[in-house]
């Protein structure tokens, strides 16, 4: 018997007759879990949300919530009967209602259904929108409208909440605070949520699972740690853009060789025969700085990220390698200086393709 709270089985997500994402399967095991879907613009993330909400039909596979089929080739529960709430990226507020009335629209439908209801004032404070409650949608900013739409979706306490880029219009200085508060309220009220975002850091923070959608496929659906450190394809590596792939040759069950870096030891995630020519994933955290090392490369760029620097080094084969260094490191290197890499090089998880 299937005990997953929500499940998608072998669904083709379409717009009209065009397949946007094909043969998708994933599940949400527990009520209150949050998952995030990542992918480039236009890949079909919003189509997935619209279909789950009942705004698009499917002709293959099934979508199930609490053990009940919402969508299949033969079944299509109407959106108003799903208890699924979808907050769009764009302003979806009713223009003839003020913000307060917009937010309260969904509360009547769910009155008495939940043992513990979300407090209106607490929600308004959480999203910092008390000053716009009496204004109309045309009188507020895009970020304020997005937060008001989020408040309306949250206060209904649906069985499943679908958020399409919920914080894309929120100022960066305020975004992390909103992320923390949003995660807290979703967890406190056990609101099962699917969030579509283009921001991998947002997805890694909010989601217990992350799905990467590329080239019409759900490429990887896994814990955020595994998506980042153990990507399952070159496509995922390239999309996340958190490292580079360099040529190497497998020299033993626990080592390989690169012409610039020399011998690298560690544990292969996937075994390769000795002598195999592979592409080795090098992420900024894999290499360590050492001024005393005899393995030195030229600095061609340095990005300051507050808590750290990311140095870009050029090797003799013109490979560009990123290296992470904490910003409190005393000896900062300038462009054109030499930068030492600590030897021996050991990577706990060796990811190759």
FIKOL-396730 format. One record per residue (C-alpha): x, z, y; residue number from 1; residue in three letters. Coordinates in nm, 2 decimals, padded with zeros to 4 digits. Each point is the difference from the previous one (the first is absolute). Layout:
BEGIN
ATOM     xx     zz     yy num residu
ATOM      X      Z      Y NUM    ALA
...
END
This chain:
BEGIN
ATOM     xx     zz     yy num residu
ATOM  00.00  00.00  00.00   1    UNK
ATOM  00.13 -00.09  00.35   2    UNK
ATOM  00.05  00.32  00.21   3    UNK
ATOM  00.14 -00.17  00.31   4    UNK
ATOM -00.18  00.08  00.32   5    UNK
ATOM  00.03 -00.36  00.12   6    UNK
ATOM  00.12 -00.31 -00.18   7    UNK
ATOM  00.05 -00.38  00.05   8    UNK
ATOM  00.03 -00.21 -00.31   9    UNK
ATOM  00.13 -00.36  00.01  10    UNK
ATOM -00.17 -00.10  00.32  11    UNK
ATOM  00.06 -00.32  00.20  12    UNK
ATOM -00.05  00.08  00.37  13    UNK
ATOM -00.13 -00.30  00.18  14    UNK
ATOM -00.11 -00.12  00.34  15    UNK
ATOM -00.25 -00.28 -00.06  16    UNK
ATOM  00.15 -00.19 -00.29  17    UNK
ATOM  00.36  00.07  00.08  18    UNK
ATOM  00.17  00.27 -00.20  19    UNK
ATOM  00.20  00.23  00.22  20    UNK
ATOM  00.13  00.25 -00.26  21    UNK
ATOM -00.04 -00.08 -00.37  22    UNK
ATOM -00.05  00.21 -00.32  23    UNK
ATOM  00.03  00.34  00.17  24    UNK
ATOM -00.02  00.32 -00.20  25    UNK
ATOM  00.07  00.36  00.12  26    UNK
ATOM -00.17  00.34 -00.01  27    UNK
ATOM -00.03  00.32  00.19  28    UNK
ATOM  00.01  00.28 -00.25  29    UNK
ATOM -00.13  00.30  00.20  30    UNK
ATOM -00.25  00.06  00.27  31    UNK
ATOM  00.18  00.06  00.32  32    UNK
ATOM  00.30 -00.22 -00.07  33    UNK
ATOM  00.13 -00.23  00.27  34    UNK
ATOM  00.15 -00.34 -00.08  35    UNK
ATOM  00.15 -00.25  00.24  36    UNK
ATOM  00.01 -00.38 -00.03  37    UNK
ATOM  00.29 -00.17  00.17  38    UNK
ATOM  00.06 -00.37  00.06  39    UNK
ATOM  00.06 -00.26  00.28  40    UNK
ATOM -00.28 -00.12  00.23  41    UNK
ATOM -00.25 -00.24 -00.16  42    UNK
ATOM  00.09  00.09 -00.36  43    UNK
ATOM -00.35  00.13 -00.09  44    UNK
ATOM  00.02  00.38  00.06  45    UNK
ATOM -00.32  00.00  00.22  46    UNK
ATOM -00.17 -00.23 -00.25  47    UNK
ATOM  00.05  00.27 -00.26  48    UNK
ATOM -00.15  00.27  00.22  49    UNK
ATOM -00.30 -00.22  00.09  50    UNK
ATOM -00.06 -00.08 -00.37  51    UNK
ATOM  00.01  00.37 -00.10  52    UNK
ATOM -00.24  00.07  00.28  53    UNK
ATOM -00.24 -00.26 -00.13  54    UNK
ATOM  00.04 -00.26  00.27  55    UNK
ATOM  00.15 -00.25 -00.24  56    UNK
ATOM -00.12 -00.08 -00.35  57    UNK
ATOM  00.23 -00.04 -00.31  58    UNK
ATOM -00.05 -00.24 -00.29  59    UNK
ATOM  00.27  00.16 -00.23  60    UNK
ATOM  00.09  00.35 -00.11  61    UNK
ATOM -00.17  00.32  00.13  62    UNK
ATOM  00.02  00.27  00.27  63    UNK
ATOM -00.11  00.35 -00.11  64    UNK
ATOM -00.05  00.33  00.19  65    UNK
ATOM -00.08  00.33 -00.16  66    UNK
ATOM -00.05 -00.19 -00.33  67    UNK
ATOM -00.26 -00.23  00.16  68    UNK
ATOM  00.05 -00.37  00.04  69    UNK
ATOM -00.02 -00.11  00.36  70    UNK
ATOM  00.10 -00.36 -00.05  71    UNK
ATOM  00.03 -00.25 -00.28  72    UNK
ATOM -00.11 -00.35 -00.08  73    UNK
ATOM -00.35  00.12 -00.07  74    UNK
ATOM -00.02  00.31  00.22  75    UNK
ATOM  00.04  00.04  00.38  76    UNK
ATOM -00.12  00.34  00.14  77    UNK
ATOM -00.10 -00.05  00.36  78    UNK
ATOM  00.24  00.15  00.26  79    UNK
ATOM -00.24  00.26  00.12  80    UNK
ATOM -00.05  00.13 -00.35  81    UNK
ATOM  00.37  00.05 -00.09  82    UNK
ATOM  00.09  00.30  00.22  83    UNK
ATOM  00.31 -00.18  00.09  84    UNK
ATOM  00.11  00.00  00.36  85    UNK
ATOM  00.22 -00.28  00.15  86    UNK
ATOM  00.18  00.04  00.34  87    UNK
ATOM  00.12 -00.33  00.13  88    UNK
ATOM  00.32 -00.05  00.19  89    UNK
ATOM -00.18 -00.15  00.29  90    UNK
ATOM -00.25  00.18  00.22  91    UNK
ATOM -00.32  00.04 -00.21  92    UNK
ATOM -00.19  00.23  00.23  93    UNK
ATOM -00.35 -00.08  00.11  94    UNK
ATOM  00.03 -00.11  00.37  95    UNK
ATOM -00.34  00.14  00.11  96    UNK
ATOM  00.08  00.36 -00.13  97    UNK
ATOM  00.24  00.24  00.16  98    UNK
ATOM  00.29  00.12 -00.22  99    UNK
ATOM -00.17  00.33 -00.10 100    UNK
ATOM -00.30 -00.18 -00.13 101    UNK
ATOM  00.21 -00.26 -00.18 102    UNK
ATOM  00.19  00.28 -00.18 103    UNK
ATOM -00.32  00.18 -00.10 104    UNK
ATOM -00.18 -00.30 -00.13 105    UNK
ATOM  00.10  00.06 -00.36 106    UNK
ATOM -00.07  00.37 -00.03 107    UNK
ATOM -00.37 -00.02 -00.07 108    UNK
ATOM  00.05 -00.22 -00.31 109    UNK
ATOM  00.22  00.26 -00.16 110    UNK
ATOM -00.18  00.32  00.11 111    UNK
ATOM -00.02  00.25 -00.28 112    UNK
ATOM  00.22 -00.21 -00.24 113    UNK
ATOM  00.32  00.19  00.06 114    UNK
ATOM  00.05  00.37 -00.05 115    UNK
ATOM  00.25  00.02  00.28 116    UNK
ATOM -00.04 -00.23  00.30 117    UNK
ATOM  00.26 -00.10  00.25 118    UNK
ATOM -00.04  00.18  00.33 119    UNK
ATOM -00.07 -00.25  00.29 120    UNK
ATOM  00.20  00.20  00.26 121    UNK
ATOM  00.29  00.04 -00.24 122    UNK
ATOM  00.01 -00.37 -00.07 123    UNK
ATOM -00.02 -00.09  00.37 124    UNK
ATOM  00.29  00.24  00.08 125    UNK
ATOM  00.20 -00.13 -00.30 126    UNK
ATOM -00.02 -00.36  00.14 127    UNK
ATOM  00.03  00.10  00.37 128    UNK
ATOM -00.31 -00.19  00.11 129    UNK
ATOM -00.21  00.28  00.17 130    UNK
ATOM  00.06 -00.17  00.34 131    UNK
ATOM -00.17 -00.33 -00.11 132    UNK
ATOM -00.31  00.13 -00.17 133    UNK
ATOM -00.24 -00.10  00.28 134    UNK
ATOM  00.17 -00.34  00.06 135    UNK
ATOM -00.11 -00.33 -00.14 136    UNK
ATOM  00.23 -00.22 -00.22 137    UNK
ATOM  00.08 -00.24  00.29 138    UNK
ATOM  00.13  00.29  00.21 139    UNK
ATOM  00.26  00.13 -00.24 140    UNK
ATOM  00.34 -00.13 -00.13 141    UNK
ATOM  00.06 -00.17 -00.33 142    UNK
ATOM  00.17  00.30 -00.14 143    UNK
ATOM -00.28  00.23  00.11 144    UNK
ATOM -00.26 -00.23 -00.16 145    UNK
ATOM  00.20  00.00 -00.32 146    UNK
ATOM  00.01  00.38 -00.01 147    UNK
ATOM -00.38  00.01  00.07 148    UNK
ATOM -00.06 -00.24 -00.29 149    UNK
ATOM  00.22  00.22 -00.22 150    UNK
ATOM -00.20  00.31  00.10 151    UNK
ATOM -00.33 -00.18 -00.09 152    UNK
ATOM  00.13 -00.09 -00.34 153    UNK
ATOM  00.14  00.35 -00.07 154    UNK
ATOM -00.31  00.19  00.10 155    UNK
ATOM -00.22 -00.19 -00.25 156    UNK
ATOM  00.22  00.15 -00.28 157    UNK
ATOM -00.05 -00.31 -00.23 158    UNK
ATOM  00.09 -00.01 -00.37 159    UNK
ATOM  00.26 -00.25  00.10 160    UNK
ATOM  00.15 -00.06  00.34 161    UNK
ATOM  00.15 -00.34  00.08 162    UNK
ATOM  00.23 -00.01  00.30 163    UNK
ATOM  00.14 -00.33  00.13 164    UNK
ATOM  00.31  00.06  00.21 165    UNK
ATOM -00.16  00.32  00.14 166    UNK
ATOM  00.29  00.08  00.23 167    UNK
ATOM  00.13 -00.34  00.11 168    UNK
ATOM -00.12  00.05  00.36 169    UNK
ATOM  00.11  00.36  00.03 170    UNK
ATOM  00.30  00.07  00.22 171    UNK
ATOM  00.32  00.06 -00.20 172    UNK
ATOM  00.05  00.34  00.17 173    UNK
ATOM -00.34  00.11 -00.13 174    UNK
ATOM  00.00 -00.18 -00.33 175    UNK
ATOM  00.20  00.25 -00.22 176    UNK
ATOM -00.22  00.29  00.13 177    UNK
ATOM -00.32 -00.19 -00.09 178    UNK
ATOM  00.15 -00.09 -00.34 179    UNK
ATOM  00.06  00.37 -00.08 180    UNK
ATOM -00.35  00.10  00.11 181    UNK
ATOM -00.17 -00.29 -00.18 182    UNK
ATOM  00.18  00.09 -00.32 183    UNK
ATOM -00.10  00.36  00.04 184    UNK
ATOM -00.37 -00.07  00.05 185    UNK
ATOM -00.01 -00.26 -00.28 186    UNK
ATOM  00.16  00.26 -00.24 187    UNK
ATOM -00.21  00.29  00.12 188    UNK
ATOM -00.33 -00.18 -00.05 189    UNK
ATOM  00.12 -00.20 -00.31 190    UNK
ATOM -00.09 -00.33  00.16 191    UNK
ATOM  00.13 -00.27 -00.24 192    UNK
ATOM  00.15 -00.27  00.23 193    UNK
ATOM  00.16 -00.34 -00.02 194    UNK
ATOM  00.20 -00.09  00.31 195    UNK
ATOM  00.13 -00.34  00.09 196    UNK
ATOM  00.31  00.00  00.21 197    UNK
ATOM  00.30 -00.21  00.09 198    UNK
ATOM  00.21  00.31  00.07 199    UNK
ATOM  00.19  00.10 -00.31 200    UNK
ATOM  00.10  00.34  00.14 201    UNK
ATOM -00.37  00.07  00.07 202    UNK
ATOM -00.09 -00.10 -00.36 203    UNK
ATOM  00.28  00.20 -00.15 204    UNK
ATOM -00.12  00.31  00.19 205    UNK
ATOM -00.37 -00.03 -00.05 206    UNK
ATOM -00.03 -00.15 -00.34 207    UNK
ATOM  00.04  00.17 -00.34 208    UNK
ATOM  00.02 -00.36 -00.13 209    UNK
ATOM  00.10 -00.32  00.18 210    UNK
ATOM -00.09 -00.36 -00.09 211    UNK
ATOM  00.21 -00.29  00.12 212    UNK
ATOM -00.19 -00.33  00.03 213    UNK
ATOM  00.20 -00.32  00.03 214    UNK
ATOM -00.06 -00.36 -00.09 215    UNK
ATOM -00.36  00.05 -00.11 216    UNK
ATOM  00.10  00.28 -00.24 217    UNK
ATOM  00.01  00.38 -00.02 218    UNK
ATOM  00.38  00.01 -00.07 219    UNK
ATOM  00.05  00.37 -00.04 220    UNK
ATOM -00.23  00.30 -00.01 221    UNK
ATOM  00.19  00.32 -00.02 222    UNK
ATOM  00.12  00.33  00.16 223    UNK
ATOM  00.14 -00.06  00.34 224    UNK
ATOM  00.35  00.13 -00.12 225    UNK
ATOM  00.00 -00.26 -00.28 226    UNK
ATOM -00.12 -00.28  00.23 227    UNK
ATOM  00.29  00.07  00.23 228    UNK
ATOM  00.28  00.09 -00.24 229    UNK
ATOM -00.11 -00.19 -00.31 230    UNK
ATOM -00.16 -00.32  00.12 231    UNK
ATOM -00.11 -00.22 -00.29 232    UNK
ATOM  00.08 -00.34  00.15 233    UNK
ATOM  00.21 -00.19  00.25 234    UNK
ATOM -00.33 -00.07  00.19 235    UNK
ATOM -00.05  00.38  00.05 236    UNK
ATOM  00.36  00.05  00.11 237    UNK
ATOM -00.03 -00.28  00.26 238    UNK
ATOM -00.33  00.12  00.13 239    UNK
ATOM  00.11  00.36  00.05 240    UNK
ATOM  00.33 -00.12  00.16 241    UNK
ATOM  00.17  00.33 -00.08 242    UNK
ATOM  00.31 -00.14 -00.16 243    UNK
ATOM  00.18 -00.31 -00.12 244    UNK
ATOM  00.07 -00.18 -00.33 245    UNK
ATOM  00.37 -00.07 -00.08 246    UNK
ATOM  00.15 -00.19 -00.29 247    UNK
ATOM  00.15  00.21 -00.28 248    UNK
ATOM  00.11 -00.02 -00.36 249    UNK
ATOM -00.10  00.27 -00.26 250    UNK
ATOM  00.32  00.14 -00.15 251    UNK
ATOM -00.13  00.29 -00.21 252    UNK
ATOM -00.33  00.18 -00.08 253    UNK
ATOM  00.06  00.21  00.31 254    UNK
ATOM  00.21 -00.22  00.24 255    UNK
ATOM  00.02 -00.33  00.18 256    UNK
ATOM  00.24 -00.18  00.22 257    UNK
ATOM -00.04 -00.16  00.34 258    UNK
ATOM  00.28 -00.21  00.17 259    UNK
ATOM -00.02  00.20  00.32 260    UNK
ATOM -00.09  00.35 -00.11 261    UNK
ATOM  00.19  00.01 -00.33 262    UNK
ATOM -00.13  00.22 -00.29 263    UNK
ATOM -00.34  00.16  00.04 264    UNK
ATOM -00.12  00.26 -00.25 265    UNK
ATOM -00.34  00.14 -00.07 266    UNK
ATOM -00.31 -00.02 -00.22 267    UNK
ATOM -00.17 -00.33 -00.04 268    UNK
ATOM -00.38  00.00  00.04 269    UNK
ATOM -00.01 -00.30 -00.22 270    UNK
ATOM  00.28 -00.07 -00.25 271    UNK
ATOM  00.20 -00.33  00.02 272    UNK
ATOM  00.24 -00.14 -00.25 273    UNK
ATOM  00.37  00.04  00.09 274    UNK
ATOM  00.11 -00.31  00.18 275    UNK
ATOM -00.34 -00.06  00.17 276    UNK
ATOM  00.01 -00.14  00.35 277    UNK
ATOM -00.25  00.20  00.20 278    UNK
ATOM -00.13  00.07  00.35 279    UNK
ATOM  00.07  00.36  00.08 280    UNK
ATOM -00.22  00.19  00.25 281    UNK
ATOM  00.20  00.19  00.26 282    UNK
ATOM -00.20  00.22  00.23 283    UNK
ATOM  00.14  00.18  00.31 284    UNK
ATOM  00.01  00.33 -00.18 285    UNK
ATOM  00.20 -00.13 -00.29 286    UNK
ATOM  00.34 -00.02  00.17 287    UNK
ATOM  00.17  00.29  00.17 288    UNK
ATOM  00.24  00.00  00.30 289    UNK
ATOM  00.36  00.12 -00.04 290    UNK
ATOM  00.26 -00.06  00.27 291    UNK
ATOM  00.28  00.07 -00.25 292    UNK
ATOM -00.12 -00.27 -00.24 293    UNK
ATOM  00.22 -00.31 -00.05 294    UNK
ATOM -00.33 -00.21 -00.04 295    UNK
ATOM -00.08 -00.09  00.35 296    UNK
ATOM -00.23 -00.26  00.16 297    UNK
ATOM -00.07 -00.12  00.35 298    UNK
ATOM -00.29  00.15  00.20 299    UNK
ATOM -00.21 -00.28  00.14 300    UNK
ATOM -00.30  00.20  00.10 301    UNK
ATOM -00.11  00.37  00.05 302    UNK
ATOM -00.37  00.10  00.03 303    UNK
ATOM -00.07  00.36  00.13 304    UNK
ATOM -00.32  00.14 -00.16 305    UNK
ATOM  00.01  00.35  00.14 306    UNK
ATOM  00.08  00.19 -00.32 307    UNK
ATOM  00.24 -00.27 -00.13 308    UNK
ATOM  00.19 -00.31  00.07 309    UNK
ATOM -00.02 -00.31 -00.21 310    UNK
ATOM  00.33 -00.19  00.01 311    UNK
ATOM  00.01 -00.36 -00.11 312    UNK
ATOM  00.34 -00.09 -00.15 313    UNK
ATOM  00.14 -00.35 -00.07 314    UNK
ATOM  00.21 -00.04 -00.32 315    UNK
ATOM  00.27 -00.26 -00.06 316    UNK
ATOM -00.26 -00.22 -00.17 317    UNK
ATOM -00.22  00.02  00.31 318    UNK
ATOM -00.25  00.22 -00.17 319    UNK
ATOM -00.19  00.24  00.24 320    UNK
ATOM -00.04  00.35 -00.14 321    UNK
ATOM -00.20  00.28  00.16 322    UNK
ATOM  00.13  00.35 -00.02 323    UNK
ATOM -00.19  00.32  00.10 324    UNK
ATOM  00.19  00.27  00.20 325    UNK
ATOM -00.15  00.33  00.14 326    UNK
ATOM  00.00 -00.01  00.38 327    UNK
ATOM  00.19  00.33  00.02 328    UNK
ATOM  00.30 -00.17 -00.16 329    UNK
ATOM  00.29  00.06  00.25 330    UNK
ATOM  00.19 -00.32 -00.03 331    UNK
ATOM -00.24 -00.28  00.11 332    UNK
ATOM  00.13 -00.35 -00.06 333    UNK
ATOM -00.03 -00.28  00.26 334    UNK
ATOM -00.06 -00.37 -00.07 335    UNK
ATOM  00.32 -00.18 -00.12 336    UNK
ATOM  00.15  00.33 -00.13 337    UNK
ATOM  00.08  00.06 -00.37 338    UNK
ATOM -00.24  00.22 -00.20 339    UNK
ATOM  00.11  00.17 -00.32 340    UNK
ATOM -00.21  00.01 -00.32 341    UNK
ATOM  00.04  00.30 -00.23 342    UNK
ATOM  00.15 -00.07 -00.35 343    UNK
ATOM -00.08  00.02 -00.28 344    UNK
ATOM -00.35 -00.16  00.07 345    UNK
ATOM -00.27  00.16 -00.21 346    UNK
ATOM -00.37 -00.09  00.03 347    UNK
ATOM -00.24  00.23 -00.19 348    UNK
ATOM -00.26 -00.28 -00.07 349    UNK
ATOM  00.15 -00.35 -00.03 350    UNK
ATOM -00.27 -00.26  00.07 351    UNK
ATOM  00.09 -00.35 -00.10 352    UNK
ATOM -00.18 -00.33 -00.03 353    UNK
END
